[in-house]
Amino acid sequence: MCIEDDSVTQFLNKIELEDAGFCEKMEEAWNGQVALDYFEVLSKDEDGLSKAPEIILLDLNMPVMDGWEFLEIFLAKYPQFAEKAKVFVVTSSINPADKIRSTNEDSVKGFLSKPLDGAQIEVLNQFIQSGIKKI
């Protein structure tokens, strides 16, 4: 799942991920609230956990609900999905506090610059295959 409000970045991320063969399907959410609505629907599906994304690429600066607000509610309200999903912050933020916060947040597995490129996707692949805790 890519939670990103910028349509160009959303498109570029999707192309990079598809070209790398990273995923079979990518869910798109245009802000944190849309993503929470998606997980609410999944929570009512008896097969929802198996359909839930394994990776969440999370932008921080979005209208309606930013990435940090999404993450706080997601962890509290949907622990079953939060346990399954690996969250990676993918942002253009240059605020050092965002990087520090993502490093200190156990649920965030990495902090990447957007848009994604082949090298970053390779890092994601290595993370998934190696079983390490954070990148």
C-alpha positions as CSV (number, residue, x, y, z in Angstrom):
1,M,0.0,0.0,0.0
2,C,1.2,3.5,-0.9
3,I,-0.3,6.3,1.2
4,E,0.7,9.4,-0.8
5,D,-1.3,12.5,-1.7
6,D,0.8,13.5,-4.7
7,S,-0.5,11.8,-7.9
8,V,2.9,12.1,-9.7
9,T,4.8,10.5,-6.8
10,Q,2.1,7.9,-6.5
11,F,2.4,7.1,-10.2
12,L,6.2,7.0,-10.2
13,N,6.3,4.8,-7.1
14,K,3.9,2.4,-8.8
15,I,5.9,2.2,-12.0
16,E,9.2,1.6,-10.1
17,L,7.6,-1.1,-8.0
18,E,6.0,-2.8,-10.9
19,D,9.2,-2.6,-13.1
20,A,11.1,-4.2,-10.2
21,G,8.6,-7.0,-9.8
22,F,8.2,-5.9,-6.2
23,C,4.5,-6.6,-5.7
24,E,1.6,-8.2,-7.5
25,K,-0.9,-5.4,-6.5
26,M,-0.5,-2.0,-5.0
27,E,-3.3,-0.4,-3.1
28,E,-3.3,3.4,-3.2
29,A,-4.6,5.8,-0.6
30,W,-4.5,9.5,-1.0
31,N,-4.2,10.4,2.7
32,G,-4.2,8.7,6.1
33,Q,-8.0,8.8,6.4
34,V,-8.5,7.0,3.1
35,A,-6.0,4.3,4.3
36,L,-7.9,3.9,7.6
37,D,-11.2,3.6,5.7
38,Y,-9.5,0.8,3.7
39,F,-8.4,-1.0,6.8
40,E,-11.9,-0.6,8.4
41,V,-13.4,-2.4,5.4
42,L,-10.8,-5.1,5.7
43,S,-11.5,-5.5,9.4
44,K,-15.1,-6.5,8.6
45,D,-14.0,-9.1,6.0
46,E,-13.5,-12.6,7.5
47,D,-10.6,-13.0,5.1
48,G,-9.3,-9.4,5.7
49,L,-6.0,-10.3,7.3
50,S,-4.9,-12.4,4.3
51,K,-5.9,-9.5,2.0
52,A,-4.0,-6.8,4.0
53,P,-0.9,-5.2,2.6
54,E,2.4,-6.6,3.9
55,I,4.2,-3.3,3.1
56,I,3.0,0.3,3.7
57,L,4.8,3.1,2.1
58,L,3.8,6.1,4.1
59,D,4.2,9.8,3.2
60,L,4.2,12.2,6.2
61,N,2.9,15.5,4.9
62,M,-0.6,15.1,3.5
63,P,-3.9,16.9,3.8
64,V,-6.8,15.6,5.8
65,M,-4.6,13.2,7.9
66,D,-0.9,13.2,7.9
67,G,1.3,10.1,8.1
68,W,2.0,10.3,11.8
69,E,-1.7,10.7,12.7
70,F,-2.5,7.7,10.4
71,L,0.2,5.6,12.1
72,E,-1.0,6.4,15.6
73,I,-4.6,5.4,14.9
74,F,-3.6,2.4,12.7
75,L,-1.5,0.9,15.5
76,A,-4.2,1.4,18.1
77,K,-7.2,0.5,16.1
78,Y,-5.9,-2.3,13.8
79,P,-3.2,-4.1,15.6
80,Q,-3.8,-7.3,13.6
81,F,-2.9,-5.4,10.4
82,A,-0.1,-3.4,12.0
83,E,1.5,-6.7,13.1
84,K,1.5,-8.0,9.5
85,A,2.5,-4.8,7.7
86,K,6.0,-3.4,7.5
87,V,5.8,0.4,7.5
88,F,8.4,2.5,5.6
89,V,8.2,6.3,5.7
90,V,8.7,7.6,2.1
91,T,8.9,11.3,2.3
92,S,10.4,14.5,1.0
93,S,10.6,15.9,4.5
94,I,13.9,17.4,5.4
95,N,12.9,17.9,9.0
96,P,15.4,16.0,11.2
97,A,12.7,15.4,13.8
98,D,10.8,13.2,11.3
99,K,13.9,11.0,10.7
100,I,14.5,10.8,14.5
101,R,10.9,10.0,15.2
102,S,10.8,7.3,12.5
103,T,14.0,5.8,13.9
104,N,12.5,5.7,17.4
105,E,9.1,4.3,16.3
106,D,9.3,0.5,16.4
107,S,6.6,0.1,13.8
108,V,8.5,2.1,11.2
109,K,11.1,-0.1,9.5
110,G,12.9,2.5,7.4
111,F,13.0,6.1,6.3
112,L,13.3,6.6,2.5
113,S,13.3,9.7,0.2
114,K,10.7,10.0,-2.4
115,P,10.1,9.2,-5.1
116,L,11.4,5.6,-4.9
117,D,14.1,4.5,-7.2
118,G,15.6,1.2,-8.1
119,A,18.3,1.4,-5.4
120,Q,15.7,2.0,-2.7
121,I,13.5,-0.8,-3.9
122,E,16.6,-3.1,-3.7
123,V,17.0,-2.0,-0.1
124,L,13.4,-2.9,0.5
125,N,13.9,-6.3,-1.1
126,Q,17.0,-7.0,1.0
127,F,15.1,-6.0,4.1
128,I,12.3,-8.4,3.4
129,Q,14.6,-11.3,2.5
130,S,17.0,-10.9,5.3
131,G,14.6,-10.6,8.2
132,I,16.4,-7.6,9.8
133,K,14.4,-5.4,12.1
134,K,15.1,-1.9,10.5
135,I,16.9,-0.3,7.7
